[in-house]
Amino acid sequence: MTTLLFIIFQNVLEVTATHSNYNDTNNLKFEVIKIFGLPQEIASVSVSPNDAGPGYPPQLAYDPLTKVALISGLQLELGKSYTIKWTLKVNVNQRFDCYPNLDPTKEKCEALGCTWEEIPNSRAPSCYYSSSNPYSIANVNYSSDGIVATLGLDSSRVRATDNHTAPISTLRLEVIYHLNNMLQFKISDYQNPRYEVPVPLNLPSSPASSSQERLYEVALQIKPFGIQIRRKSTGTVIWDSSLPTFTFSDMFIQISTRLASQYIYGLGEAEHPTFRHDMNWHTWGMFTRDQPPAYKQNSYGHHPFYMALEEDGNAHGVLLLNSNAMDVTFQPTPALTYRTTGGILDFYMVLGPTPELVVQEYTELIGRPVMPSYWSLGFQLCRYGYANDSEIAQLVEEMKAAEMPFDVQYSDIDYMIRQIDFTLSPHFAGLPALINKIKAEGMRFIIILDPAISANETNYAPYTRGLEKDIYIKRPGTNDILYSKVLYGMPSIPLPVFVFLLFFQLFAAHSAFPDFFRNSTVEWWKREILEVYNNPNASLSLKFDGLWIDMNEPAVFVNGAVDGCRNDLLNNPPYMPHLGSRHLGLSYKSLCLEAQQYLADGTPVRHFDVHNIYGWSQTKPTLEALQSVTQERGIVITRSTYPSSGRWSGHWLGDNTAAWDQLPKSIVGMLEFSLFGISYTGADICGFFQDSEYELCLRWMQLGAFYPFSRNHNGKGTR
């Protein structure tokens, strides 16, 4: 008698002869195998042991209509054990990039166990996964409030190149049914706690949904691991991560999902040419940086949120609450891949089902947008490069004479002594009186503040008080302040605005950076703002109505620190996301990533983890300080943003250029920030960089009249 055991799993058929004491005189053999339900054509077949007879290699046939494959010409003798493996031909659009890092090669690709095949004139990856992810669900517990599961790891299939990218084997999945229209799914390391974003969300104290009323249902794929979320009313799958890309290591976390359609919006901040994303193999990086808007350049904010329209018109939104450097890849599958350099995967999905409801549900989660003062909806005027307060006074009078509607006047960093916060230049000695005068005439005034504090001054009280309160970001494990450089000049050396990096390295003043997570820093910041408003010397008091906080990515003009960065792993991580100047690392235009910060409860955190929420941490204290000193609603405008920044501020789209293409791009940017919960948004009307043509500026003023934040602002030396 011969007994055969057949096991099929992941494109492998195991034929095992468990009993074989019968000698078949007829020499019977298996010659044909028919496989049902294959999504793609078979590319190749291997049989082991390699003694399948003279009919080998086999012939292959595939019917795409019935999804049936036929392997014929086999010579598998009864009584013997065989392993038959087959690989499927991968449609180019079904490829998932296995080597998204810098400089992919065939050797690097195959070292990861992936397949290399170049396709001329295509953005599709040459290196792609040809096997499933190594994770599976080991234990799972279902309840009325959600799902908790632990993930197992098949270590035999792991091909990491170092410890920092080796998959973690102690992962937990938590799915929480918070509301009927909102759920959370979170993947973290249950054995070794990892950094999690300290941004509070508006979540119910306990899940408040019912199985009958939920708009969604969740299913788990056991092996390979995957999560599938389906809209109940239509059956549409709106999330499906049962894909080969999933990996979770210390410094490289990746997950992909199939999408319900090609209609995807959001994810920023970057200058996107269209509101709806182009799904033809585009990757966008997210890492806050002093980067003027430009194609494929990561700019000031970090918003890992998208809204999707399904084919039937329903809509949903997805937030990844992660603040590490990351990128996202769109492909025509349609699918989306997230890659991040740290933290955890913490997703929140809102089910709409209309686009309006998606935004309402998202802002309910992160916080509603700030209510701007009525006056801040009027036309506003600013420029970088006012020579003195007389120039501003003359401008105000000329605007009045021309009967131009004009509600708010600004002063950029020109009003300061050598661009140093909380100071007043002798050239602007008349500014306090000018502000009082135009306010008496019904106008308002906004001043700018930057986060960096000059450390080379004599008798500069704000810096000294900061030292006393221990507010500055430091090098890890030391009491040494981490100094970099921005616009300040040395006290005895006048410094032009845009000069060569060498000049900065030689002559620019050291700058210290307040750590706005700390309670002591918040107190210090509010005290310094109060003194600007109510200076002991009344002739120095600036009675501003709003505050404009700039350069808070945070921006630096010397990469890292004045004496260099000291942790190459954090500044040049194993996976470098698709950012501008990618080859220069994360410290390009940034503080050293090893810099030490502390949350309000004293928890130490690396700048590597919280860099993208530095501007967020400055925004709430700024609004609180403004409202405290003015006793009015006021408005704060910030450059760097993160989900929930809109609770306390508006945003302008940064240092744009006087060019025609910037008009439609500004509309895209404002629509995206409305999705992000920051509705008080606008672009610099007529452009910041370069001279503006008359017709361009005229048309831009017409468009800008419809910006929620309507401000004409340009750079020094432009017109």
C-alpha positions in Angstrom: 0.0 0.0 0.0 1.1 3.5 -0.8 -0.2 6.5 1.2 0.5 10.1 -0.1 0.1 13.3 1.9 -0.5 16.4 -0.2 0.2 19.8 1.3 0.0 23.1 -0.7 1.0 26.4 0.7 2.4 29.6 -0.8 3.1 28.3 -4.3 4.6 25.0 -3.0 3.1 21.5 -3.3 4.6 18.9 -0.9 3.9 15.3 -2.0 5.0 13.0 0.9 4.9 9.2 0.7 4.0 8.4 4.3 3.7 4.6 3.6 5.4 3.0 0.6 5.6 -0.8 0.7 3.8 -1.5 -2.5 5.8 -2.2 -5.7 3.8 -0.7 -8.6 4.3 -3.1 -11.5 2.4 -0.7 -13.8 4.9 2.1 -13.1 2.1 4.7 -12.5 3.2 8.4 -12.5 1.7 11.8 -11.9 2.0 13.7 -15.2 -0.3 16.7 -14.8 -1.1 19.1 -11.9 -4.0 21.5 -12.3 -4.0 24.5 -10.0 -7.2 26.6 -9.5 -7.5 30.2 -8.5 -4.0 31.5 -9.5 -4.1 35.3 -10.0 -1.2 35.2 -12.5 0.5 33.0 -15.0 3.2 30.7 -13.8 6.7 31.8 -14.7 8.7 28.7 -13.7 8.5 25.4 -12.0 11.1 23.4 -10.1 10.8 19.8 -8.9 12.9 18.2 -6.2 14.4 15.8 -6.0 15.4 16.3 -9.6 14.6 12.8 -10.7 11.1 13.4 -12.1 11.9 11.5 -15.2 12.5 12.3 -18.8 9.4 14.4 -19.2 11.0 17.2 -17.0 11.0 20.2 -17.4 7.2 20.5 -17.6 5.0 22.4 -20.0 3.0 25.3 -18.6 -0.4 26.6 -19.6 -2.7 29.3 -18.0 -6.3 30.4 -18.6 -6.7 34.0 -17.3 -10.5 33.8 -17.5 -10.8 30.8 -15.2 -7.5 31.5 -13.3 -6.5 27.9 -13.8 -2.9 26.8 -14.5 -1.8 23.5 -15.9 1.6 21.9 -15.3 2.1 18.9 -17.6 4.9 16.6 -18.7 5.7 15.6 -15.1 7.0 12.2 -14.3 6.3 11.8 -10.5 6.5 8.2 -9.6 4.2 6.7 -7.0 5.8 5.9 -3.7 8.3 8.8 -3.8 8.2 12.2 -2.2 8.5 15.4 -4.2 8.4 19.2 -3.7 7.0 21.2 -6.6 7.5 24.9 -6.4 6.3 27.5 -8.9 6.7 31.2 -9.2 4.2 33.5 -10.7 4.8 36.1 -13.4 4.4 39.4 -11.7 2.5 42.1 -13.6 4.7 45.2 -13.6 2.0 47.1 -11.7 1.9 44.4 -9.1 5.6 44.8 -8.2 6.6 46.0 -4.8 10.0 47.6 -4.4 12.3 45.4 -2.5 15.3 47.8 -2.5 14.0 51.4 -2.1 17.3 52.6 -0.7 20.1 54.4 -2.6 21.9 52.8 -5.5 20.0 49.5 -6.1 21.9 46.8 -7.9 21.2 43.2 -9.0 23.6 41.9 -6.3 22.1 43.9 -3.5 18.6 42.9 -4.6 19.3 39.2 -4.8 21.1 39.3 -1.4 17.7 40.2 0.0 16.1 37.2 -1.7 14.3 39.3 -4.2 14.0 39.3 -8.0 15.8 41.6 -10.3 14.4 42.5 -13.8 14.9 45.8 -15.4 12.2 47.3 -17.6 13.3 50.0 -20.0 11.4 53.3 -19.9 9.4 52.4 -16.8 9.3 53.8 -13.3 8.5 50.3 -11.9 11.2 48.9 -9.6 13.8 46.6 -11.0 14.1 44.9 -7.6 10.9 43.4 -6.4 9.5 40.9 -3.9 8.8 37.4 -5.2 7.8 35.9 -1.9 5.5 36.7 1.0 6.4 38.6 4.1 7.9 36.5 7.0 5.3 37.3 9.6 2.3 35.3 10.7 -0.3 35.6 13.4 0.7 33.4 16.4 -2.1 34.2 18.8 -5.3 36.2 18.4 -8.0 37.3 20.7 -11.3 38.8 19.5 -13.6 41.0 21.6 -16.5 43.3 21.1 -14.1 46.3 21.3 -11.4 45.0 18.9 -8.7 42.5 18.3 -5.3 41.8 20.0 -2.8 39.5 18.3 0.8 38.6 18.5 2.9 38.1 15.4 5.3 35.3 14.8 8.4 35.6 12.6 9.9 33.0 10.3 13.6 33.8 11.0 14.7 31.4 8.2 13.3 33.8 5.7 14.9 37.0 7.1 17.8 38.5 5.1 18.6 41.7 7.0 21.9 43.3 6.4 22.5 44.6 10.0 20.9 44.6 13.4 19.1 47.9 12.8 17.1 46.4 9.9 16.6 42.9 11.3 12.9 42.3 11.7 11.7 42.3 15.3 10.1 39.1 16.5 8.1 40.4 19.4 5.3 42.4 17.7 1.7 42.9 18.9 -1.2 44.1 16.8 -4.0 46.0 18.4 -7.2 46.9 16.6 -9.6 49.2 18.5 -13.2 49.9 17.3 -13.3 53.4 18.8 -16.4 54.6 17.0 -18.8 53.4 14.4 -17.0 55.5 11.9 -13.4 55.3 13.2 -11.0 52.6 14.2 -7.3 52.3 15.1 -4.8 49.6 14.3 -1.4 49.6 15.9 1.7 47.5 15.6 4.3 47.8 18.2 7.0 45.8 20.1 5.5 44.4 23.3 8.8 43.5 24.8 10.9 46.6 24.2 8.9 49.9 24.4 9.6 52.2 21.5 9.0 55.9 20.9 5.4 56.9 20.3 4.2 60.3 19.1 3.3 62.5 22.1 0.6 64.3 20.2 -2.8 63.9 22.0 -5.8 62.8 20.0 -9.5 63.1 20.9 -10.3 59.5 21.5 -13.2 58.1 23.5 -12.2 56.9 27.0 -13.5 53.5 25.9 -14.7 52.2 22.6 -18.2 53.5 21.7 -19.3 51.4 18.8 -21.5 48.4 18.1 -21.2 45.6 15.7 -24.5 46.4 14.2 -23.7 50.1 13.6 -20.1 50.0 12.5 -19.4 51.1 9.0 -16.4 48.7 8.7 -15.4 45.1 9.4 -11.9 43.8 10.0 -10.4 40.5 8.9 -6.9 39.2 9.6 -4.8 37.0 7.3 -3.0 34.5 9.4 0.0 33.6 7.1 1.4 35.7 5.7 0.3 38.4 8.1 -2.1 41.0 6.7 -5.0 43.3 7.7 -8.1 43.7 5.6 -10.7 46.4 6.3 -13.9 46.4 4.4 -16.7 48.9 4.1 -19.8 47.0 5.3 -22.4 48.8 3.1 -20.7 48.1 -0.2 -18.2 45.3 0.5 -15.4 47.5 -0.8 -12.0 46.6 0.6 -10.4 49.9 1.7 -7.3 48.5 3.3 -5.4 45.3 2.5 -1.9 44.9 3.8 -1.7 41.2 2.9 1.4 42.0 0.8 5.1 40.9 0.7 6.5 44.3 1.9 5.7 44.2 5.6 8.7 44.4 7.9 9.3 46.0 11.3 12.8 46.6 12.5 14.5 49.2 14.7 15.2 51.7 12.0 13.2 50.5 9.0 9.5 49.9 9.1 7.5 49.2 6.0 3.9 48.3 5.2 1.9 48.4 2.0 -1.8 48.4 1.3 -3.8 47.9 -1.8 -6.1 50.9 -2.4 -9.8 50.9 -3.4 -9.2 53.3 -6.3 -6.7 55.7 -7.9 -8.3 58.7 -6.3 -5.9 59.6 -3.4 -5.4 63.1 -1.9 -3.2 64.5 0.8 0.2 63.4 2.3 2.6 66.3 2.7 4.1 68.8 2.9 5.4 69.0 -0.6 4.6 70.9 -3.7 2.3 68.5 -5.6 1.4 69.5 -9.2 -2.1 68.2 -8.9 -4.6 67.7 -6.0 -5.2 64.0 -6.9 -2.0 62.1 -6.8 -0.4 60.6 -9.8 -0.2 56.9 -9.0 2.4 56.1 -11.7 5.3 55.1 -9.4 5.9 58.3 -7.5 7.6 58.5 -4.1 7.3 61.5 -1.8 9.4 62.1 1.3 8.2 63.6 4.6 10.7 65.3 6.9 10.4 69.0 8.0 13.0 71.2 6.4 13.7 74.8 5.4 13.0 73.9 1.8 11.1 76.3 -0.5 8.3 74.7 -2.5 9.7 72.6 -5.3 8.9 69.3 -7.0 9.7 66.2 -5.0 11.3 68.3 -2.3 10.1 67.8 1.3 9.1 71.1 2.8 8.1 72.6 6.1 5.4 70.3 7.4 4.8 66.6 8.1 1.3 65.2 7.4 1.0 61.4 6.9 -2.8 61.6 6.2 -4.6 60.9 3.0 -8.2 60.8 1.9 -9.4 58.3 -0.7 -12.4 58.3 -2.9 -13.7 54.8 -3.6 -15.1 53.9 -7.1 -18.7 54.3 -5.9 -18.0 57.8 -4.5 -17.7 56.9 -0.8 -14.7 58.3 0.9 -12.4 57.4 3.8 -9.3 58.9 5.4 -6.2 57.3 6.9 -3.7 58.8 9.4 -0.4 57.2 10.3 0.6 58.7 13.6 4.3 58.6 13.2 6.8 61.5 13.4 10.0 59.9 12.1 11.5 60.6 8.7 9.4 58.7 6.1 8.4 58.4 2.5 5.3 57.0 0.7 5.2 55.4 -2.7 2.2 55.4 -5.0 1.9 52.7 -7.7 -0.7 51.9 -10.3 -1.8 48.6 -8.7 -3.3 50.8 -7.1 -1.3 50.6 -3.9 0.6 52.7 -1.3 3.7 51.8 0.6 4.8 53.5 3.8 8.5 53.4 4.9 9.6 55.1 8.1 12.9 55.2 10.0 11.5 54.6 13.6 8.7 54.7 16.0 5.7 52.4 15.6 2.8 51.9 13.1 -0.2 53.6 14.6 -3.0 54.0 12.0 -6.4 55.7 12.4 -9.1 55.3 9.8 -12.2 57.4 9.4 -15.0 56.1 7.2 -16.9 59.2 6.1 -18.6 58.2 3.9 -18.6 61.6 2.2 -15.4 63.7 1.7 -17.0 66.4 3.9 -17.6 63.9 6.7 -14.0 62.5 6.3 -12.6 65.9 7.1 -15.1 66.5 9.9 -14.2 63.1 11.5 -10.5 63.7 11.0 -10.6 67.1 12.7 -12.7 65.6 15.4 -9.8 63.2 16.0 -6.9 65.7 15.8 -8.8 68.9 16.9 -10.9 71.5 15.1 -9.1 74.3 13.3 -8.5 77.5 15.2 -11.1 80.2 14.8 -9.2 83.2 13.3 -9.9 86.7 14.3 -12.3 88.5 12.0 -9.7 91.1 11.1 -7.3 88.3 10.0 -9.6 87.5 7.1 -8.7 90.9 5.5 -5.8 91.8 3.2 -2.4 91.7 4.7 0.9 93.2 3.6 4.5 92.3 4.4 8.0 92.1 2.9 11.4 91.0 4.0 13.7 93.9 3.7 12.0 97.0 5.2 14.9 99.4 5.9 13.2 101.2 8.8 9.9 102.1 10.4 9.6 105.2 8.2 9.4 102.9 5.2 6.5 101.0 6.7 4.8 104.2 7.8 5.1 105.6 4.2 3.7 102.3 2.8 0.7 102.5 5.1 -0.1 106.0 4.0 0.3 105.2 0.3 -2.1 102.2 0.7 -4.6 104.5 2.3 -4.2 107.1 -0.4 -4.8 104.5 -3.1 -7.9 103.4 -1.2 -6.6 99.8 -1.1 -8.5 97.5 1.3 -5.8 96.9 3.9 -6.3 95.4 7.4 -2.9 94.0 8.6 0.7 95.2 8.4 3.7 93.1 9.2 7.3 93.5 10.1 9.7 90.7 9.2 13.0 90.1 11.1 14.2 93.5 9.9 12.8 95.1 13.1 15.2 93.2 15.3 18.9 94.0 16.1 20.8 91.7 13.7 17.7 89.4 13.5 17.9 88.5 17.2 14.6 87.7 18.9 13.1 90.0 21.5 15.1 93.0 20.4 14.3 96.3 18.6 16.7 97.8 16.1 17.5 101.5 16.3 16.3 101.8 12.7 12.8 100.8 14.0 12.8 102.9 17.1 9.5 104.5 15.9 7.8 101.2 15.4 6.0 101.1 18.8 4.4 104.4 18.1 3.6 103.4 14.5 1.8 100.3 15.7 -0.2 102.3 18.1 -1.1 104.8 15.4 -2.3 102.3 12.8 -4.2 100.3 15.5 -6.0 103.5 16.5 -7.0 103.8 12.8 -8.6 100.3 12.9 -5.7 98.2 11.5 -3.7 95.4 13.1 0.0 94.5 13.3 1.8 91.2 13.3 5.5 90.6 14.1 7.8 87.6 13.5 9.7 85.4 15.9 12.1 82.6 15.2 12.9 79.8 17.6 16.8 80.0 17.5 18.4 82.1 20.2 21.7 83.9 19.6 24.4 82.7 22.1 27.2 85.2 21.3 25.7 88.3 22.7 26.8 90.5 25.6 24.0 91.2 28.2 21.4 89.4 26.1 18.9 88.6 28.9 16.6 86.2 26.9 19.5 83.8 26.3 20.7 84.1 29.9 17.3 83.5 31.3 17.1 80.5 29.1 20.3 79.1 30.5 19.0 79.6 34.0 15.8 77.7 33.2 17.8 75.0 31.3 15.6 75.2 28.2 18.0 74.4 25.4 18.5 71.3 23.3 21.7 69.5 24.3 24.0 66.8 23.2 23.0 63.4 24.7 24.4 62.4 28.0 26.0 65.8 28.6 25.2 69.3 29.8 26.6 70.7 26.6 24.2 72.8 24.5 24.0 71.8 20.9 24.8 74.9 18.9 24.2 75.5 15.2 23.9 78.7 13.1 21.1 80.6 11.5 20.9 84.2 10.3 22.7 86.0 13.2 25.9 87.8 12.6 28.7 88.1 15.1 28.2 91.3 17.2 31.0 93.2 15.4 30.4 91.8 11.8 27.4 92.9 9.7 26.2 89.8 8.0 24.4 89.8 4.6 21.3 87.6 4.4 22.3 85.1 1.8 26.0 84.4 1.7 28.3 81.4 1.1 28.3 78.6 3.7 31.9 79.3 4.4 31.1 82.8 5.6 28.5 81.4 7.9 30.9 78.8 9.3 33.5 81.5 10.0 31.4 84.4 11.2 27.8 83.6 12.0 26.9 83.6 15.7 26.2 80.3 17.6 22.5 79.6 18.0 20.8 77.6 20.8 17.4 76.0 20.2 14.7 76.0 22.9 13.1 72.6 23.7 9.4 73.5 23.6 8.3 70.2 25.0 9.6 71.3 28.4 7.4 73.2 30.8 10.3 75.4 31.7 10.7 76.4 28.1 7.0 77.2 27.7 7.2 79.5 30.8 10.3 81.2 29.4 8.8 81.7 25.9 5.7 83.3 27.4 7.7 85.6 29.6 9.8 86.8 26.7 6.8 87.5 24.5 5.2 89.3 27.4 8.2 91.6 27.7 8.0 92.4 24.0 4.4 93.5 24.4 4.8 95.2 27.8 8.5 96.2 28.0 9.6 97.9 31.2 10.7 100.7 28.9 7.3 101.6 27.4 9.0 103.1 24.3 10.1 99.6 23.4 6.7 97.9 23.8 5.3 96.4 20.5 1.5 96.1 20.8 1.2 93.4 18.2 -2.1 91.6 17.5 -0.7 88.4 16.0 2.5 86.4 15.9 4.2 84.8 13.0 6.6 82.0 13.9 9.1 81.0 11.2 12.2 78.8 10.8 10.7 76.2 13.2 11.4 73.0 11.3 13.9 73.8 12.9 16.0 75.5 10.2 19.8 75.8 10.4 22.3 77.2 8.0 25.1 74.9 9.1 24.2 71.3 8.8 23.9 69.6 12.2 26.0 71.6 14.6 29.0 74.0 14.7 31.3 71.2 15.8 29.7 68.5 13.9 27.3 65.6 14.6 28.6 62.5 16.5 26.2 59.7 15.7 26.5 58.7 12.1 23.8 56.0 12.5 21.0 58.5 13.3 22.2 61.2 10.9 22.6 58.7 8.0 20.2 55.8 8.9 20.3 52.4 7.2 17.3 53.5 5.1 17.4 57.1 3.9 13.9 58.2 2.8 13.3 59.8 -0.6 14.1 63.4 0.5 15.6 66.3 -1.3 19.5 66.0 -1.2 19.0 62.4 0.0 22.7 61.6 -0.2 23.5 64.3 2.4 21.6 62.5 5.2 19.0 63.7 7.7 21.2 66.4 9.2 21.1 68.4 6.0 19.6 71.8 7.0 18.7 70.2 10.4 20.1 69.9 13.9 22.1 66.7 14.6 19.6 63.9 15.0 21.2 62.6 18.2 20.3 65.9 20.0 18.5 65.3 23.3 15.1 66.6 24.2 12.7 66.0 27.0 8.9 65.7 27.0 6.8 67.6 29.6 6.8 64.5 31.9 10.7 64.3 31.8 10.9 61.4 29.3 14.0 61.8 27.2 13.5 61.7 23.5 15.9 61.9 20.5 15.6 64.7 18.0 15.7 61.8 15.5 12.2 61.0 16.7 10.7 64.4 17.4 12.3 66.6 14.7 9.1 66.7 12.7 7.0 67.9 15.6 9.4 70.7 16.7 7.2 73.4 15.1 4.1 71.7 16.5 5.6 71.9 20.0 6.2 75.7 19.6 2.7 76.6 18.2 0.4 76.0 21.2 2.6 78.0 23.7 2.8 80.8 21.1 -1.0 81.1 20.8 -1.3 80.9 24.6 1.3 83.7 25.0 -0.4 85.9 22.4 -3.9 85.5 23.9 -2.5 86.1 27.4 -0.8 89.4 26.6 -3.4 90.8 24.2 -6.5 89.4 25.9 -7.9 88.9 22.4 -8.3 85.9 20.1 -5.5 87.0 17.7 -3.9 84.7 15.2 -0.7 82.7 15.0 0.9 81.8 11.6 3.4 79.0 11.7 5.6 77.5 9.0 6.2 74.0 10.3 3.1 71.9 11.1 2.0 68.4 12.1 -1.5 66.9 12.6 -3.4 69.1 15.1 -1.2 72.2 14.5 -4.4 73.8 13.1 -5.9 73.9 16.6 -3.6 76.8 17.3 -2.5 78.4 14.1 -2.8 79.0 10.4 -0.1 78.3 7.9 1.4 80.0 4.8 2.8 77.8 2.0 6.3 79.1 2.4 8.9 80.9 0.3 7.4 80.5 -3.2 8.6 82.0 -6.4 7.1 84.7 -8.6 6.0 82.4 -11.4 2.7 81.6 -13.2 2.7 77.9 -12.2 2.6 78.9 -8.5 -1.0 80.1 -8.9 -2.6 76.7 -9.5 -0.1 75.1 -7.1 -1.2 77.4 -4.4 -4.7 76.1 -4.8 -3.5 72.5 -4.5 -1.6 73.4 -1.3 -4.5 75.1 0.3 -6.9 72.2 -0.5 -4.4 69.8 1.0 -4.0 71.8 4.2 -7.8 72.0 4.5 -7.7 68.2 4.5 -5.0 68.4 7.2 -7.2 70.4 9.4 -5.5 73.8 8.8 -8.0 75.8 7.0 -6.5 79.3 7.6 -3.9 79.0 4.8 -2.6 81.0 1.9 0.5 81.5 -0.3 2.7 84.6 -0.6 0.8 86.7 -3.1 2.9 87.8 -6.1 5.7 85.4 -5.0 8.5 85.6 -2.4 11.6 85.0 -4.6 12.3 86.9 -7.8 10.7 90.0 -9.3 7.0 89.6 -10.2 5.6 90.7 -13.5 2.8 93.3 -13.5 0.3 90.9 -15.1 1.3 88.0 -12.9 0.9 90.1 -9.7 -2.4 91.5 -10.9 -3.9 88.0 -11.5 -2.4 86.8 -8.2 -4.0 89.6 -6.3 -7.3 88.6 -7.8 -6.8 84.9 -6.8 -5.4 85.9 -3.4 -8.5 87.7 -2.5 -10.0 84.3 -2.1 -7.2 82.9 0.1 -8.4 82.5 3.7 -4.9 83.9 4.7 -4.5 86.7 2.1 -1.0 88.2 2.4 1.2 89.9 -0.2 4.8 89.1 0.9 8.1 89.2 -1.0 11.8 88.9 -0.4 14.6 91.4 0.1 15.6 93.1 -3.1 12.7 91.9 -5.1 9.8 94.0 -6.5 
